[in-house]
Amino acid sequence: MTQSIVVQVGQCGNQIGTRFWDLALREHASTNKRGVYDESISSFFRNVDTRYDDPVDIPLGDSRGKIKSLKARAVLVDMEEGVVSNVMKGPLREVFDYKQLITDVSGCGNNWAVGHHNYGVQYREEISDTIRRAAEFCDCLQCFFIMHSMGGGTGSGLGTHVLRILEEQYPDVYRFVTAVYPSAEDDVITSPYNSVLAMRQLTENADCVLPIENQALVEIMNKINQAVPSTKIGKKTFGDVKTLATGDGGLTKKKDEKPFDTMNNIVANLLLNMTSSARFEGSLNVDLNEITMNLVPFPKLHYLVSSQAPLYSCADIHLPPRRLDQMFSDAFSRDHQLIRADPKHSTYLACALMVRGNAEVSDIRRNIERLKPSLKFIHWNQEGWKTGLCSTPPVGQQYSLLTLANNTCVRHTFSELKDRFVRLYKRKAHMHHYTSVDGMEAQEFTDSLESLTGIISEYEGLETNPPGHAARLPVA
């Protein structure tokens, strides 16, 4: 059985990570009634016997196989300790090993250079040692998940420095990045600088990046809030309504939820669904290495657009097959994408359908055939589908669908970001805050802009080259 380590960096990364661990515990508790430490749980958790002065891990198959104390395979990093401190005072405090926390007090001041060049250099050895310690607890380490935001200083700067460390020290371990992009109305005026400087690192050092836009999360939340009341007639509710935004059943009680927890739950569910095959049995399990193998035809074009459906469900109602088909239709609509884009009006390089729950392989095949005429696939990969079916559904739902698509529509998100960057860069506004940091050169702005422009151009080239025309292949 393989294991994965989650590295949470910055305020956003740690808030999303906290929701992931809470909801992951909820899922495993719902399926593991006997409290036995099995391969499913071991993929993201250690089983620690805390009865001794020096706690020891209880291996799989040990006669003491009952769960003693679960510890997340996680590393928490933040240069402003508030969020991590709150986590260690909250209901999840026993889930995290205090030796896996790295914090400071001053923060990065929304400056990528401070996070990447200042704190990155200062904490490099400690970060390396902490990650190495987490890796040593794994029998077969397969993947790192890095969670961070792009707009601030710690997430973008130190987060991408951590990514570089992983690329250098664990080149054979997959690196999946969940990167939250700021909206155009972001209150951090330098967020375009931070995002573009970080993107160059993501392009060069990640295996897969899952871009998520704050504004898209807000719009999904609004859609859920508008839809859920329609399940009620008078004072009677049909079933127990579960949505992607709820954390019911986790360790965190509703009264203790933070303002952004509902949005972070959507991102956490993305990660739960993507890793479901690594944690539960299924007739068509998708290994994490298969995602990169099937969805990334060119090394640097590894940005995957994600969507989830259904956004909500009524757990006590038996849903007919046409509702299952509607789930597939919804997953390809722009309203369900975690970036503000419409993949149907762009070109697919490849697409993965990861289904959980009460569905059959025939349901997936039927819907692929139904949807294919309305989707444009690149001419050299017309059958570029990867399908997965995990038998364990999300808590409170009959089934769910996660789509991961390498689609040229992502270029629109990147073009908007580039435009915001250029508006600042033309005036050299605020650049002195970056170039005054030791190790930061003005050339990094130019190089990062060229890197982003190159990615946009490659996706545009794949969009506009029809069959029979020689396309300029993306650079390796």
Secondary structure, DSSP 8 states (H G I E B T S, - for coil): --EEEEEEEHHHHHHHHHHHHHHHHHHHHHH-TT-B--HHHHTTEEEEETTSSS-EE--TT-TT-B--EEEESEEEEESSTHHHHHHHHSTTGGGS-GGGEEE-SS--TT-HHIIIIIIHHHTHHHHHHHHHHHHHT-SSEEEEEEEEESSSSIIIIIHHHHHHHHHHH-TTSEEEEEEEE--TT-S-TTHHHHHHHHHHHHHHH-SEEEEEEHHHHHHHHHHHHHHGGGGEETTEESS-EEETT--TTSSS-GGG--TTHHHHHHHHHHHHHHTHHHHS--TB---HHHHHHHH-SSTT--B-EEEEE-SEEETTS---HHHHHHHHHHHTSGGGBSSS--GGGSEEEEEEEEEEES--HHHHHHHHHHHGGGSEE-TT-TT-EEEEEESS--TT-SEEEEEEEEETTHHHHHHHHHHHHHHHHTTTTTTHHHHTSTT--THHHHHHHHHHHHHHHHHHHHHH--TTS-------
